[in-house]
Amino acid sequence: MNRWCFRDFDARTAISGYTVLMKRILLAAIAAAFTLPTQAGFAVDQISFRRDGQSRQAVGKIVVESQDGGVLLEDRAGALWAIQPGEIIERHSDDKPFKRWDAAEIATQLNAELPGFRIHNTSHYVIAYNTSQDYARWCGSLFERLFLAFSTFWKQRGLALDEPPGPMLAVVFDTKQNFARYAQDELKEATPSIVGYYSLRTNRITMYDLTGLESLPKTGRGTSAEHINRLLSLPQAERTVATIIHEATHQLAFNGGLQTRYADIPLWVSEGIAVYFEAPDLQSRRGWRSVDNVNRVRLADFQQYSARRPADSLESLVAKDDRFRNTGAAPHAYSEAWAFNYFLLHKRQEDYVKYLKVLSAKLPLRNDEPQERLDEFRRAFGEDLQKLDTEFMRYMGTVR
């Protein structure tokens, strides 16, 4: 039985340095009001609604509409608005084609939203920042290198991604304190342990200057790209930078057609892919030459977990997302997700790519039951999960 619901943004909580995707439910399943996607997303809707005692307006295309009048709307900056029928004051539609804002229009919005911030544009990103220009450029270069590596990686495996429908957004704060004040509404109690995150609702990456240079005296401290790269290439910075790459990978997956926001993508897939790409190759100016390398941090954790791994570990990973949300289980869920994605990409690549194409067609707000997930998985990889698990563990035993 499929459940349909509106969801709020994705809140993240870090557990022992790992980022956990927590999907929070806004509304219970709507049994009588079956939710349907709109036939086409070309008309522009203007919806006035009241929330938290304030009148608001959202302008964009309707992604999903329920029979009782609730809507999921994507605005021109790429943010999603889940609006309940009781909140709607007035609604108008026109026949103008929907189009995402270009870089200049997004910059105008960000300047109004974030006074004092400057804008740095790259081929695929608009970065709002109040740290140094060098650091903003460093971030832009990092994101573009990942963009090229990510798209090339999947194209070489028979999965050509879409060009993003508009510029992707990133907001970079000068200090952790200013980042925390801004992110508090989204991250809640997890804020102190987060260095950056991608929001499914706003479609943005939000982070802060990882070098800490902005908190130092201005005199005598260069902020050149070379200096930034030296600082963030140190071993102790690897996990911090990996977190930003992890979140940027989520943004690429949801903007390139690999995954759909608010669709029920199993976390072993969405988080596993992000973990697969997360280790930065900062020494390479030509991009991620080592995308396919072993993630040493995740491998070490998986080897530790393997010593006491339960017999149903793979089935539980596939059927439910619970382990990613459990404080004690999350680190091992992430390491197993990395290992299983690594195995599938090396030993079952064709089946895995076909499976990803099935997932990419999933509609927003539709939750699959655990048995549906397992059935879908078996159609892609075979009925015998125990046999697959044996192959998986045997192969990972050879990875060094």
Buried (B, 14 or more C-beta within 10 A) or exposed (E): EBBBBBBBBBBBBBBEEBBBBEBEEEBEBBEEBEBEBBEEBEBBBBBBBEEEEEEBEBBBBBBBBBEEBBBBBBBBBBBBBBBBBEBBEEBEEEEEEBEBBEBEBBBEBBBEEBEEBBBBBBEBBBBBBBBBEBBBBBBBBBBBBBBBBBBBBBEEBEBEBEEBBBBBBBBBBBBBEBBBEBBEEBBEEBBEBBBBBBBBBBBBBBBBBBBEBBEEEEEEEEBEEEBBBEBBEEEEBBBBBBBBBBBBBBBBBBBBBBBBBBBBBBBBBBBBBBBBBBBBBBEEEEBBEEBEEBBEBBBEBBBEBBEEBEEEBBBBBBBBBBBBBBEEBBBBBBBBBBBBBBBBBEBBEEBBBBBBBEBBEBBBBBBBBBEBBBEBBBEBBEEEBEEBBEBBBEBBEEEE
